[in-house]
Amino acid sequence: KYRSVELVLIDPNYKGLIDPLEVQSHMSSSVGLLSFMTVNHEIGTIQPIQELCSLAHQYGAFLHTDAAQAGMFLDLDVKDSGVDLMSISAHKIYGPKGIGSLFIRRDLQNKIQPLIHGGGQENGLRSGTLPTMLCVGFGKACDLIKIEREKNHEHLLNVSNKFLERLKEKAPNISLNGDTFLRHPGNINIQFPGFDAQDLLQRLQPFIAASTGSACTSGSEEPSHVLSALGMHPSEARSCIRFSFGTSTTEEDILNAVDAIVEILNSVHD
């Protein structure tokens, strides 16, 4: 906006998916860059990045994707996807907090102006002394995740499915936000009709750690912009909770969590 560049926001469908045909309706030779999340951080929806990338290149545009949420279970091969730029973060794959990386296609690197000037580190794109320990930790996390990706995917899918199935058995009025199949296996975003999500979270502490949105918007009292983009009324968005599952989550954890949630739901109604 500061450089008089027009910014166009593409609305997703009710599952959070971006329709490539909708994107194509906005495309022309004047479009320079498309940017999409590979996996949404609140509802877990997986976008068709490869298809969107092909579309961008048809019109001579570049594509950037925020793939921070994808590393745990997707193979982020930039050659296969064809992306021009990709952002990833260490802490999303059990690496250290405070470090991430930006892949930039080799032939684009000399066309990008640095935001930070100084010593010329990282090929002059981002000056500043690199945090060696964080770099090493990030690299090791990438090595481990590559080895354990399939096992992690299977485990996360197993525990999240069991959580949802058992919770639906005991609280049939709940509904899943996002796509049923094209989703992060460790993410479940649930609407609890008739309940206030913040009230439920307060009652669930300290037994369950969950959230009404992403950590990026944890200080906001407004309804989730992600859920609002799905077409939800503010009252509906305020009844939704995001549950996350990790590699150390056990079936016992799942059963205990569901029992605690159902107990709270019943106590609120009583």
N, C-alpha and C positions, 0 to 999 in steps of 0.2 A: 504493500500500500504506500509506503514511503517513497518508492521509486515509480509510482503511478502504474503499477502492475495490477491488472484486474484479477481478483481472487474469486473463484467460483467454487461453492460448496455443493457437493453431490449428496443428496439425501439417500439413505439406505432404505430397504424395504422393512417390513415389520419384524423380520428375523435378524436385521442388522447387516444384510448382504448388500453389496454394491452391485448394481446391474450394469454389465459392460455396455449394453445397448443405451442405457441412460447416459453413461459417460460419453459414448460415441456421439450422441446428439449435441454435445457441447464442444466436440473436437473440430479444430480447423488448423491451418498451417501457422496460425498466430499463437497456438498453445505451446508453451515452452517446457512445462514440468507438470507431471502428475504425482501425487503423493498419497499413499494409502497405508493403513496398518495391515500387516499380514494377519495378525490375530488381535481381535479387540480385547482390551484389558478388563472390561467389565462383564461382558456377556460371552466372551470366548469365541465369537464367530470368526471363521477362517475365510478370508477373501480370495477370489480367483486371481491371484497376483500374476501368474504366467499369462493368462488371457488379457489382463489389463495392460501388462507390459507390451505384449504384441500390438495391442491397440495404440498405445502411445507411440511406438516406433513407426507405425503406419503413417502417422502424421508428423514425423520428425521430432517428436517430443521425447523428453527423458522421463524415467520413472524412478521415484524414490519410495522405499517402503520402510516403515518402522517395524522391525521384526523382533523387538525385545521379548515379546511373549511367546515367540514361536520356537526358540532354540531347544526347549525341553523335549519336543516331540516331532518337529519337522526337520528335514534335511535342508539346510539353508545353502544350497548350491547355487551361486550366482550365475554360473554358466548355464545351468538348466533353466532357471527362471528368466534369465536375460535382463535382470534389473540393472540399472545404472548406478544406483546408490542404495545402500542398506545400512540402517542403524541397528545395533544390538547392544545389550547391556549385560554385564557380568553377573549381577546379583540375581538375575532371572534364571540362571543355570547353576546356581549354588556357588558362584564365584564371589569375590569380594565386592562390597558396596563401594561406590565412588569411582567406578571406571566403566567405560563403554567404548565402542568403536564405530567408526563410519567407514564402510567400504565405498570407495569411489572408483569407478571404472578407469583403468589406467589412462586411456586417451582423453579423459575429462579432467584429470588432475591439474593440468597446467592452465585450465580455463576457469578455475575457481579462485576467487579472491579470498585470502585469509581474513578471519575476523579478529584474530589475535596475532600481533606482530612482536618481534623480538629476536630470539636466537636462531630462528629458522628451523626448529625441529619439525619432524614429520613432513619432510620435503617442503618446508616453508608454509605448510597449510595451517599449522597450529603450533605456534611457538610456546615454549615453556618446558621446564624440566619434567621429564616423565617420572611417575611414581613407580619405581622398579618393582617393589613388592606386589603392587596391584597388577602390574602388567604380567608378572610371572603367575600370579594366582588366576588371572583371567585366562591365560594360555592353558594352564593345567585344567581348569574347569571345562574348556573347550575340548581338550583331549578326552576327559572322562565322559562328557556328555555324548560324544561321538560313539564311544564304546557301549554306553548304557542306554542309548536313546530308545531302542525297541523295547527293552525291559521296562524302562520308565513309563513309556506310552501304555503298555499293557497294564501295568500296575495302577496308574492314574485312572485309566478308563474303568478298571474293575471297581475301585473304591468309590468313584463318583457315581457310577451306575447303581451300585448297591445303596449308596446314600439316598439317591433320588427315588429309587424303587421303594425302599423301606419308609421314607418320609411320605410318599404318596399313599402308601397303605394306611398310614395312621392319620394323615391330614390330606384327604382327597381333593380339597378345594384349591390347593396350591397349583401354580403353573410355572413352567420353565420359560425363561426369557432367552431369546436367541434361537439359533438353528439347532435342531435335534441331533443332527449328524455332523455337520461341518462346524465343529467346535473344538476348543481346547479341552483335552481329556481331564484336566485338573481343575476345571472351572464349572461351577453350577450357580446360575443367577436365578433366584426364585421369587415369585410374587406371592405374598401372603394376603389375599383379599380381606379387607376389613381390619387389618392390623397396621400399626405404625412401626416401620422398620427400626427407627431409632429407639423406640420404647422396647422393642423385642431385644435389640442388641444390648441395651442396658441391663435387662433382666437376665440375659444369657451370660454376662460376665460374672466371674472370671473363668467360667467353664469352657466357653467357646469364643474363639477370636474370628470374627467375620466383619463385613463392612457393607455399607450402603453404596459404595462406589469404589473408585481407585484411590490409591494413596496420593495421587497427584491432586485430587480434589477433596481430600479429607477435611479441609478447613471450611468447605463451602456448605451453607445451609440450604442452598437451592437444590431442587430435584436434579437427579443425574441428567446431564445433557445427552448422554448416550441413550438412556431410556426414553427421554423426550423425543429424540430423533426417530425412535421406533413408532411414534404416534401415541405414546401413553399420555394420559391425563396426569397432571402433577400429583393428584391423590393416589393414582396407581403407582407412579414412580416412587412415591414415598413409602410404598409397602413392599419394596423389593430389597433383598439381601443377597450379596455375593459371598459364596462359600468357595474356598480354595483348598485343594488337596495336594500333598507333596509326596515325595518318595518314601518318607518315614510314616505316613498315615497308615494305620492298621485297620482291619475290619472291626476290631474292638472299639477303636476310636469312633468309627462310623456309627456303630450301634449305640454307644454312649451319647454321641452328639444328637442323634435322632430322638432318643428318649428324653434328653434335656429340652430339645426344642418343643416336642409335643407336650411335655409337662408345662412349659411356659405358655404355650398356646391355650391349653385347657384352663390354666389359672387366670389368664386374662379374660376369657369368656365367663368364668365363674364369678 
